[in-house]
Structures are given as structure tokens and as C-alpha cells.
């Protein structure tokens, strides 16, 4: 689920997340239960063009960890994460804030050309920049519970393909 190390916050876009996860270790490895590698999610911002107002993503609880990381034959790196993650989402214009359980689990595969694919289960969030909203539909900021999110992030960090199933909330409406 950028990668401003918020693995689930997809765009940080999801692209920010992809970059950070790919760069967290220098070699592919399996991580056992006794040797969990923390994701170390950090705060990030969702651009104004998603909801019409800027949103700040804070980190309330972060016990997400890397389950496995594999370097594939094509040079891509697949990373699976699990564990509790709770974010605060704040409309920076009004101060309206909600807490959101964003703790997956999920997987992201980053490719040498800079794009990434996402496959998140459970709880996750994804947002779509204005340039892609007419093609990918509403809501532009999706909070997904008990569902499945599959997407593609371009090298610029924008979600360019997205499929969501489950209980979907409109994050823009919740924060407006």
C-alpha cells in the first residue's frame, strides 16, 4: 500500500511508499517473526488536487514490519508488510481530524523503471490525483476496510490503475 515510508498510504502516493520500502535495505531477505524489520512510517501530505484541500497524514501507532523482501529475476523487489498502523488524517484548512486503522497487510513490488504494483488487504487507503480521477472514478481518497486494493503507481508516484473492493469510505467527505 509513497514511499515516504508510510507503506499503506499509497501514493504517498503509493509511489513514495514504493521508493522508501525498496530502499530500506540493500539486499533481499526473508524476515522471520523473531527478526522483524520495522517499516518506520513517517508523516506525509496528500496534495490539494485530490480533495480540494490539503491533508496531513500523521502516525499515531506504528508497529508495521517487513514480513519478506525478495529480489525477482526481472530486477523488481517484492516487499510484504504486516502489523498495526494507525494514522491521523487532518484537513489542513479546517483542522478536522480522524484516526484511521491503516494496518494492512499488503505487498508492493517496485520495478527498475520506477513504477510499482500494490496489493493491499484488510485496511488501507489510496488517493487519486486530479489528472486520473475521471478515469479511475470516485471517491478520490478511498479508505478501505475489510477489502482488497490492487493498483499501479507510475514513476512519478501517481496511482494510474486502481481496483478497490470492500467497505469503502470517502475520505474527502469525512474530512470536509
N, CA and C of each residue as an Amber inpcrd file, in Angstrom:
protein
   528
   0.8380000  -1.2800000   0.0000000   0.0000000   0.0000000   0.0000000
   0.5740000   0.8760000   0.0000000   3.7030000   6.2940000  -1.2880000
   4.7540000   6.8250000  -1.3890000   5.1130000   6.1750000  -0.6700000
   7.5180000   6.5040000  -1.4090000   7.1210000   5.9710000  -0.2400000
   7.7090000   6.7420000   0.8580000   7.1290000   7.6850000   1.1890000
   7.5230000   8.4160000   2.3520000   7.3370000   7.4140000   3.4340000
   7.8090000   6.4010000   3.4210000   7.7330000   5.2890000   4.3450000
   6.3660000   5.0000000   4.9150000   5.3620000   5.6780000   4.5620000
   4.0450000   5.2450000   5.0090000   3.6290000   4.2180000   3.9940000
   3.9240000   3.0000000   4.2670000   3.7150000   1.9400000   3.3010000
   2.2900000   1.9290000   2.8100000   1.3390000   2.0730000   3.6750000
  -0.0480000   1.9660000   3.3010000  -0.5610000   3.1920000   2.6180000
   0.0030000   4.3000000   2.8460000  -0.5620000   5.4890000   2.2880000
  -0.1500000   5.5860000   0.8680000  -0.5620000   4.7440000   0.2670000
  -0.4050000   4.5320000  -1.0790000   0.1550000   5.7090000  -1.7300000
  -0.1210000   6.2180000  -2.5980000   0.6150000   7.2550000  -3.1640000
   1.3880000   7.7400000  -2.0470000   1.7930000   7.9540000  -1.3040000
   2.3930000   8.9920000  -0.6070000   2.8740000   9.3540000  -1.7930000
   2.3930000   9.1670000  -2.4710000   1.3970000   8.4810000  -3.1160000
   1.6570000   7.0940000  -2.9250000   1.4040000   6.2480000  -3.5070000
   1.8590000   4.9160000  -3.2580000   3.2690000   4.9140000  -3.7410000
   3.5950000   5.8230000  -4.6140000   4.9300000   5.8720000  -5.1550000
   5.9560000   6.2320000  -4.1370000   5.6200000   7.0800000  -3.2320000
   6.5780000   7.4410000  -2.2030000   6.8350000   6.2250000  -1.3660000
   5.7930000   5.4930000  -1.0700000   5.9250000   4.2940000  -0.2640000
   6.8040000   3.2840000  -0.9830000   6.6020000   3.1120000  -2.2570000
   7.3850000   2.1360000  -3.0010000   8.8600000   2.4680000  -2.9490000
   9.1930000   3.7070000  -3.1040000  10.5940000   4.1060000  -3.0900000
  11.2160000   3.8640000  -1.7360000  10.4960000   4.1770000  -0.6840000
  11.0570000   4.0030000   0.6450000  11.2320000   2.5470000   0.9970000
  10.2340000   1.7460000   0.6930000  10.3510000   0.3390000   1.0430000
  11.4720000  -0.3070000   0.2580000  11.5820000   0.0280000  -0.9960000
  12.6470000  -0.5610000  -1.8050000  14.0080000  -0.1700000  -1.2640000
  14.0980000   1.0040000  -0.6680000  15.3830000   1.4790000  -0.1940000
  15.6860000   1.1870000   1.2570000  14.8250000   0.4840000   1.9660000
  15.0650000   0.2970000   3.3870000  16.1750000  -0.6970000   3.6810000
  16.4730000  -1.5970000   2.7670000  17.6190000  -2.4750000   2.9680000
  18.3350000  -2.6270000   1.6480000  19.5700000  -3.0060000   1.7160000
  20.3580000  -3.0890000   0.4980000  20.2470000  -4.4430000  -0.1880000
  19.7770000  -5.4510000   0.4900000  19.6840000  -6.7580000  -0.1510000
  18.3520000  -7.4060000   0.1680000  17.9330000  -8.3230000  -0.6990000
  16.6860000  -9.0450000  -0.4730000  16.8790000 -10.0040000   0.6830000
  15.8130000 -10.1940000   1.4590000  15.9310000 -11.0780000   2.5960000
  14.5680000 -11.5250000   3.0590000  14.5520000 -12.6400000   3.7410000
  13.3480000 -13.0710000   4.4220000  13.4880000 -12.5970000   5.8550000
  12.3940000 -12.1560000   6.4460000  12.4350000 -11.6660000   7.8020000
  11.5710000 -12.5910000   8.6340000  12.1450000 -13.2220000   9.6310000
  11.4100000 -14.1430000  10.4820000  10.6990000 -13.4140000  11.6000000
   9.7700000 -14.1080000  12.2930000   8.9910000 -13.4940000  13.3660000
   9.8730000 -12.9030000  14.4540000  10.9830000 -13.5500000  14.7800000
  11.8530000 -13.0680000  15.8290000  12.7790000 -11.9590000  15.3620000
  12.7870000 -11.6620000  14.0680000  13.7110000 -10.6930000  13.4970000
  12.9410000  -9.7030000  12.6300000  11.9120000  -9.0960000  13.1920000
  11.0500000  -8.1880000  12.4300000  11.7790000  -6.8920000  12.1290000
  11.6710000  -6.4730000  10.8850000  12.2560000  -5.2070000  10.4450000
  11.1450000  -4.1670000  10.4140000  11.1720000  -3.1720000  11.3080000
  10.1190000  -2.1490000  11.3220000  10.0800000  -1.3680000  10.0130000
   8.8770000  -0.9550000   9.6110000   8.7240000  -0.1390000   8.4050000
   9.1380000   1.3020000   8.6950000   8.9020000   1.8000000   9.8940000
   9.2090000   3.1890000  10.2790000   8.4340000   4.1920000   9.4230000
   7.1080000   4.1020000   9.4660000   6.2600000   5.0480000   8.7490000
   6.4930000   6.4620000   9.2690000   6.4070000   7.4370000   8.3920000
   6.6050000   8.8420000   8.7620000   5.4330000   9.6770000   8.2530000
   5.2100000  10.8540000   8.8390000   4.1340000  11.7200000   8.3630000
   4.3310000  12.1070000   6.8990000   3.2240000  12.4220000   6.2480000
   3.2560000  12.8170000   4.8300000   2.0280000  13.6700000   4.5420000
   1.9750000  14.2270000   3.3550000   0.8430000  15.0630000   2.9670000
   0.2310000  14.5750000   1.6630000  -1.0920000  14.6740000   1.5750000
  -1.8250000  14.3710000   0.3600000  -2.0620000  15.7070000  -0.3490000
  -1.7280000  15.7910000  -1.6330000  -1.8500000  17.0770000  -2.3420000
  -3.2800000  17.6090000  -2.4070000  -3.3810000  18.9140000  -2.5090000
  -4.6640000  19.6150000  -2.5700000  -5.5390000  19.1420000  -3.7160000
  -4.9490000  18.7310000  -4.8440000  -5.7700000  18.3750000  -6.0040000
  -6.5470000  17.0690000  -5.8410000  -6.3240000  16.3430000  -4.7530000
  -7.0830000  15.1100000  -4.5240000  -8.4870000  15.4490000  -4.0180000
  -8.5860000  16.2260000  -2.9390000  -9.8800000  16.5380000  -2.3220000
 -10.2920000  17.9920000  -2.4430000  -9.4010000  18.8430000  -2.9340000
  -9.6930000  20.2690000  -2.9600000  -9.1420000  20.9810000  -1.7370000
  -8.5160000  20.2340000  -0.8370000  -7.8510000  20.8000000   0.3410000
  -6.6960000  19.8700000   0.6970000  -5.6410000  20.4060000   1.3150000
  -4.5050000  19.5520000   1.6750000  -4.8260000  18.7050000   2.9050000
  -4.2880000  17.4920000   2.9150000  -4.4950000  16.5670000   4.0300000
  -3.1320000  16.1450000   4.5570000  -2.9860000  16.1820000   5.8800000
  -1.7520000  15.7060000   6.5060000  -2.0080000  14.3270000   7.0930000
  -1.1020000  13.4120000   6.8420000  -1.1640000  12.0720000   7.4120000
  -0.1480000  12.0010000   8.5400000  -0.6330000  11.8110000   9.7490000
   0.2380000  11.6410000  10.9050000   0.2950000  10.1750000  11.2940000
   1.2340000   9.8390000  12.1410000   1.3910000   8.4610000  12.6110000
   1.0460000   8.4240000  14.0930000  -0.0210000   7.6970000  14.4360000
  -0.4420000   7.5560000  15.8260000   0.1940000   6.3130000  16.4370000
   0.0890000   5.1960000  15.7310000   0.6630000   3.9230000  16.1850000
   1.3160000   3.2520000  14.9890000   2.5470000   2.8120000  15.1480000
   3.2620000   2.1600000  14.0510000   4.0090000   0.9440000  14.5610000
   3.4050000  -0.2070000  14.3560000   4.0870000  -1.4640000  14.6460000
   4.1220000  -2.3360000  13.3880000   4.0980000  -1.6740000  12.2180000
   4.2020000  -2.3900000  10.9480000   5.6250000  -2.8860000  10.7700000
   5.7430000  -4.0510000  10.1430000   7.0610000  -4.6350000   9.9300000
   7.1030000  -5.3500000   8.5850000   8.3170000  -5.4990000   8.0670000
   8.5340000  -6.2180000   6.8170000   8.4730000  -7.7130000   7.1180000
   7.6070000  -8.4070000   6.4020000   7.4840000  -9.8570000   6.5300000
   8.5290000 -10.5320000   5.6500000   8.6640000 -10.0400000   4.4190000
   9.6540000 -10.5970000   3.4930000   9.9910000  -9.5860000   2.4200000
  11.1790000  -9.7310000   1.8620000  11.6090000  -8.8970000   0.7380000
  12.3740000  -9.8270000  -0.2010000  11.9900000  -9.7950000  -1.4760000
  12.5750000 -10.6860000  -2.4650000  12.9780000  -9.9020000  -3.7020000
  14.1840000 -10.1440000  -4.1870000  14.5940000  -9.5820000  -5.4690000
  14.2450000 -10.6090000  -6.5280000  13.4530000 -10.2090000  -7.5090000
  12.9760000 -11.1030000  -8.5570000  13.9330000 -11.1060000  -9.7520000
  13.7890000 -12.0880000 -10.6250000  14.6640000 -12.2480000 -11.7870000
  14.6530000 -11.0240000 -12.7060000  13.5270000 -10.3000000 -12.7580000
  13.4360000  -9.1190000 -13.6330000  14.0160000  -7.8530000 -12.9910000
  14.5870000  -7.9960000 -11.7920000  15.1700000  -6.8610000 -11.0950000
  14.1990000  -6.1430000 -10.1770000  12.9340000  -6.5430000 -10.1860000
  11.9570000  -5.9330000  -9.2880000  12.1820000  -6.4460000  -7.8630000
  11.6670000  -5.6820000  -6.9030000  11.7690000  -6.0670000  -5.4980000
  10.3610000  -6.1390000  -4.9230000   9.9980000  -7.3040000  -4.3980000
   8.6870000  -7.5090000  -3.7870000   8.8420000  -7.4800000  -2.2770000
   8.0150000  -6.6510000  -1.6260000   8.0700000  -6.4990000  -0.1750000
   6.6780000  -6.7160000   0.3920000   6.5790000  -7.5830000   1.3990000
   5.3140000  -7.8110000   2.1010000   5.4450000  -7.2320000   3.5020000
   4.3830000  -6.5420000   3.9580000   4.3730000  -5.9690000   5.3020000
   3.0930000  -6.3660000   6.0290000   3.1640000  -6.3340000   7.3610000
   2.0120000  -6.6250000   8.2080000   2.2050000  -5.8620000   9.5150000
   1.1820000  -5.8820000  10.3480000   1.2700000  -5.2640000  11.6620000
   0.4170000  -4.0150000  11.7760000   0.1200000  -3.6260000  13.0090000
  -0.7450000  -2.4780000  13.2620000  -0.1430000  -1.1450000  12.7990000
  -0.9980000  -0.3330000  12.1650000  -0.6450000   1.0290000  11.7820000
  -1.9170000   1.8650000  11.9000000  -1.8550000   2.9190000  12.6990000
  -2.9800000   3.8390000  12.8320000  -2.4820000   5.2220000  12.4490000
  -3.1810000   5.8560000  11.5150000  -2.8220000   7.1900000  11.0470000
  -3.8620000   8.2050000  11.4850000  -3.4330000   9.4480000  11.6650000
  -4.3610000  10.5680000  11.7940000  -4.4180000  11.2370000  10.4330000
  -5.5910000  11.6520000  10.0230000  -5.8050000  12.3390000   8.7560000
  -6.4040000  13.6910000   9.0870000  -5.7130000  14.7710000   8.6980000
  -6.1320000  16.1130000   9.0740000  -6.3090000  17.0020000   7.8560000
  -7.4950000  17.6130000   7.7380000  -7.7540000  18.6400000   6.7330000
  -6.9970000  19.8780000   7.2140000  -5.9640000  20.2710000   6.4810000
  -5.1310000  21.3790000   6.9240000  -5.8170000  22.7400000   6.8210000
  -6.9280000  22.8390000   6.1090000  -7.6720000  24.1000000   6.0350000
  -8.5950000  24.2980000   7.2300000  -9.2060000  23.2140000   7.7210000
 -10.2020000  23.3310000   8.7910000  -9.7550000  22.7470000  10.1230000
  -8.7460000  21.8850000  10.0950000  -8.3080000  21.2110000  11.3120000
  -9.0830000  19.9410000  11.6120000 -10.1070000  19.6230000  10.8140000
 -10.8730000  18.3900000  11.0310000  -9.9270000  17.1990000  10.9470000
 -10.0130000  16.3080000  11.9420000  -9.0860000  15.1820000  12.0270000
  -9.8450000  13.9030000  12.3540000  -9.4420000  12.8120000  11.7160000
  -9.9550000  11.4880000  12.0580000  -8.7620000  10.5550000  12.2210000
  -8.9620000   9.4860000  12.9840000  -7.9560000   8.4300000  13.1010000
  -8.4050000   7.2940000  12.1920000  -7.4460000   6.6380000  11.5460000
  -7.7940000   5.5470000  10.6460000  -6.8470000   4.3700000  10.8380000
  -7.4230000   3.1760000  11.0650000  -6.6580000   1.9290000  11.1380000
  -6.2340000   1.5920000   9.7290000  -4.9550000   1.6770000   9.4710000
  -4.4160000   1.5290000   8.1220000  -3.4490000   0.3570000   8.0460000
  -3.6470000  -0.6590000   8.8580000  -2.6430000  -1.6980000   9.0240000
  -2.8150000  -2.9700000   8.2460000  -3.0940000  -2.8940000   6.9910000
  -2.9930000  -3.9660000   6.0200000  -3.4520000  -5.3380000   6.4140000
  -2.7410000  -6.3520000   5.9920000  -1.3860000  -6.4540000   5.4260000
  -1.3470000  -6.0690000   3.9440000  -0.1430000  -6.0350000   3.3990000
  -0.0410000  -5.6770000   1.9940000   1.3030000  -6.0190000   1.3970000
   1.3640000  -5.8210000   0.0860000   2.6060000  -6.0820000  -0.6550000
   2.7760000  -5.0060000  -1.7110000   4.0130000  -4.6650000  -1.9610000
   4.3390000  -3.7210000  -3.0200000   5.5350000  -4.2680000  -3.7750000
   5.4720000  -4.1820000  -5.0950000   6.5990000  -4.5940000  -5.9300000
   7.0740000  -3.3640000  -6.6860000   8.3480000  -3.0290000  -6.5150000
   8.9360000  -1.8900000  -7.2110000   9.7870000  -2.4160000  -8.3600000
   9.7510000  -1.6970000  -9.4820000  10.4350000  -2.1330000 -10.6980000
  11.5760000  -1.1800000 -11.0320000  12.5860000  -1.6680000 -11.7590000
  13.7480000  -0.8380000 -12.0860000  13.4030000   0.4770000 -12.7930000
  12.2960000   0.5200000 -13.5560000  11.9390000   1.7600000 -14.2590000
  11.2300000   2.7690000 -13.3520000  11.0050000   2.4020000 -12.0800000
  10.4150000   3.3300000 -11.1230000   8.9390000   3.1350000 -10.8470000
   8.2320000   2.3040000 -11.6250000   6.8150000   2.0910000 -11.3180000
   6.6920000   0.9900000 -10.2640000   5.5010000   0.8480000  -9.7080000
   5.2690000  -0.1460000  -8.6660000   3.8650000  -0.7150000  -8.7960000
   3.6770000  -1.9250000  -8.2730000   2.3430000  -2.5050000  -8.1680000
   2.0400000  -2.7160000  -6.6930000   0.7560000  -2.5980000  -6.3490000
   0.3010000  -2.6800000  -4.9670000  -0.7370000  -3.7590000  -4.8320000
  -0.7430000  -4.4120000  -3.6940000  -1.7560000  -5.4150000  -3.3950000
  -1.9710000  -5.3920000  -1.8890000  -3.0140000  -4.6590000  -1.4430000
  -3.2740000  -4.4730000  -0.0270000  -4.5540000  -5.1810000   0.3610000
  -4.5720000  -5.7900000   1.5260000  -5.7750000  -6.4010000   2.0720000
  -6.1500000  -5.7140000   3.3640000  -7.2500000  -6.1260000   3.9550000
  -7.6420000  -5.5640000   5.2380000  -7.9760000  -4.0950000   5.1510000
  -7.2310000  -3.2650000   5.8910000  -7.4300000  -1.8200000   5.9220000
  -6.3220000  -1.1450000   5.1320000  -6.7060000  -0.1960000   4.3030000
  -5.7170000   0.5610000   3.5380000  -6.3500000   1.8560000   3.0560000
  -5.5300000   2.7040000   2.4720000  -6.0470000   3.9240000   1.8730000
  -5.2970000   4.1930000   0.5890000  -5.9810000   4.8640000  -0.3210000
  -5.3780000   5.2230000  -1.6040000  -6.0040000   6.5160000  -2.0720000
  -5.2120000   7.3520000  -2.7190000  -5.7830000   8.5740000  -3.2670000
  -5.3450000   8.7500000  -4.7030000  -6.2050000   9.4530000  -5.4350000
  -6.0340000   9.6180000  -6.8790000  -5.9070000  11.1030000  -7.1770000
  -4.8270000  11.4740000  -7.8410000  -4.6060000  12.8650000  -8.2290000
  -5.6560000  13.2710000  -9.2650000  -5.9180000  14.5740000  -9.3770000
  -6.9650000  15.1070000 -10.2500000  -6.8410000  14.6180000 -11.6920000
  -5.6230000  14.4860000 -12.1940000  -5.4120000  14.0870000 -13.5890000
  -5.9530000  12.6880000 -13.8900000  -6.1430000  11.8620000 -12.8720000
  -6.5770000  10.4750000 -13.0870000  -7.9750000  10.1960000 -12.5310000
  -8.6010000  11.1710000 -11.8770000  -9.8770000  10.9220000 -11.2160000
 -11.0040000  10.5660000 -12.1740000 -11.0670000  11.1830000 -13.3470000
 -12.1660000  10.8550000 -14.2640000 -12.0450000   9.4200000 -14.7700000
 -10.8300000   8.9440000 -14.9320000 -10.6250000   7.5830000 -15.4240000
 -10.7790000   6.5340000 -14.3210000 -10.3490000   6.8570000 -13.0890000
 -10.3530000   5.8590000 -12.0210000 -11.5490000   5.9610000 -11.0890000
 -12.3730000   6.9980000 -11.2650000 -13.6170000   7.0860000 -10.5140000
 -13.4870000   7.6320000  -9.1120000 -14.6250000   7.7000000  -8.4590000
 -14.7150000   8.2480000  -7.1100000 -14.8650000   7.1060000  -6.1050000
 -14.5760000   7.3770000  -4.8610000 -14.0470000   8.6250000  -4.3340000
 -12.5490000   8.7770000  -4.6280000 -12.1140000  10.0210000  -4.6380000
 -10.7130000  10.3120000  -4.9410000  -9.7830000   9.8770000  -3.8200000
 -10.2580000   9.9120000  -2.5760000  -9.4750000   9.4680000  -1.4180000
 -10.2630000   8.3470000  -0.7750000  -9.7800000   7.1370000  -0.9460000
 -10.5170000   5.9480000  -0.5130000  -9.9190000   5.3570000   0.7440000
 -10.7730000   5.1840000   1.7510000 -10.4100000   4.4710000   2.9640000
 -11.1040000   3.1150000   2.8560000 -10.3330000   2.0610000   2.7850000
 -10.8770000   0.7320000   2.5100000 -10.7260000  -0.1490000   3.7430000
 -11.8370000  -0.7280000   4.2050000 -11.8280000  -1.6250000   5.3560000
 -12.3250000  -2.9950000   4.9250000 -11.6620000  -4.0280000   5.3990000
 -12.0940000  -5.3820000   5.0890000 -12.1620000  -5.6460000   3.6060000
 -11.2110000  -5.1310000   2.8740000 -11.2800000  -5.2440000   1.4280000
  -9.9750000  -5.6020000   0.7740000  -9.8860000  -5.2100000  -0.4790000
  -8.7290000  -5.5430000  -1.2980000  -8.4750000  -4.3750000  -2.2430000
  -7.2410000  -3.9100000  -2.2620000  -6.8300000  -2.8170000  -3.1320000
  -5.6800000  -3.3130000  -3.9940000  -5.8360000  -3.1670000  -5.3090000
  -4.7830000  -3.5360000  -6.2550000  -4.5670000  -2.3260000  -7.1480000
  -3.3130000  -1.9470000  -7.3500000  -3.0800000  -0.7740000  -8.1640000
  -1.7000000  -0.7360000  -8.7840000  -1.5330000   0.2510000  -9.6500000
  -0.2460000   0.5150000 -10.2910000   0.0920000   1.9790000 -10.0600000
   1.3420000   2.2160000  -9.6810000   1.8350000   3.5590000  -9.4320000
   2.9040000   3.8540000 -10.4790000   2.7930000   5.0260000 -11.1310000
   3.7900000   5.3740000 -12.1440000   5.0720000   5.8880000 -11.4730000
   6.1500000   6.0720000 -12.2400000   7.4100000   6.5220000 -11.6440000
   7.3180000   7.8810000 -10.9350000   6.3170000   8.7010000 -11.2650000
   6.1410000   9.9940000 -10.6030000   5.4200000   9.8620000  -9.2610000
   4.9230000   8.6540000  -8.9460000   4.2310000   8.4270000  -7.6830000
   2.7310000   8.5310000  -7.7540000   2.1660000   8.6320000  -8.9430000
   0.7170000   8.7370000  -9.0950000   0.0970000   7.3680000  -9.3610000
  -1.0430000   7.1090000  -8.7290000  -1.7910000   5.8840000  -8.9980000
  -2.4330000   6.0340000 -10.3730000  -2.1180000   5.1240000 -11.2780000
  -2.6460000   5.2000000 -12.6450000  -3.5940000   4.0500000 -12.9670000
  -3.6650000   3.0510000 -12.1050000  -4.6430000   1.9640000 -12.2190000
  -5.0180000   1.5830000 -10.7960000  -6.3220000   1.3400000 -10.5500000
  -6.7580000   1.0570000  -9.1850000  -8.0480000   0.2590000  -9.1880000
  -8.0580000  -0.7780000  -8.3940000  -9.2510000  -1.5790000  -8.1700000
  -9.4270000  -1.6970000  -6.6590000 -10.6130000  -1.3580000  -6.1600000
 -10.8770000  -1.4620000  -4.7230000 -12.1570000  -2.2410000  -4.4890000
 -12.1070000  -3.1420000  -3.5070000 -13.2750000  -3.9060000  -3.0750000
 -13.3260000  -3.8630000  -1.5590000 -14.5120000  -3.9460000  -1.0150000
 -14.6810000  -3.9360000   0.4290000 -15.5360000  -2.7630000   0.8380000
 -15.4660000  -2.4230000   2.1060000 -16.1950000  -1.2760000   2.6290000
 -15.3620000  -0.0320000   2.3640000 -15.8300000   0.8190000   1.4560000
 -15.0520000   1.9750000   1.0150000 -15.7090000   3.2530000   1.5240000
 -14.9080000   4.0500000   2.2370000 -15.3610000   5.3440000   2.7310000
 -14.7260000   6.4470000   1.9060000 -15.4320000   7.5430000   1.7480000
 -14.9350000   8.7060000   1.0230000 -14.1640000   9.5910000   2.0050000
 -12.8500000   9.5200000   1.9650000 -12.0100000  10.2860000   2.8820000
 -12.1830000  11.7870000   2.7260000 -12.4110000  12.2690000   1.5010000
 -12.6160000  13.7060000   1.2870000 -13.8830000  14.1660000   2.0170000
 -14.9560000  13.4050000   1.8960000 -16.2150000  13.7730000   2.5440000
 -16.0760000  13.7290000   4.0640000 -15.3770000  12.7530000   4.5850000
 -15.1950000  12.6460000   6.0320000 -14.4250000  13.8150000   6.6110000
 -13.5140000  14.3870000   5.8250000 -12.6670000  15.4680000   6.3200000
 -13.1390000  16.8560000   5.9250000 -14.1700000  16.9350000   5.0700000
 -14.6030000  18.2630000   4.5990000 -15.4410000  19.0040000   5.6240000
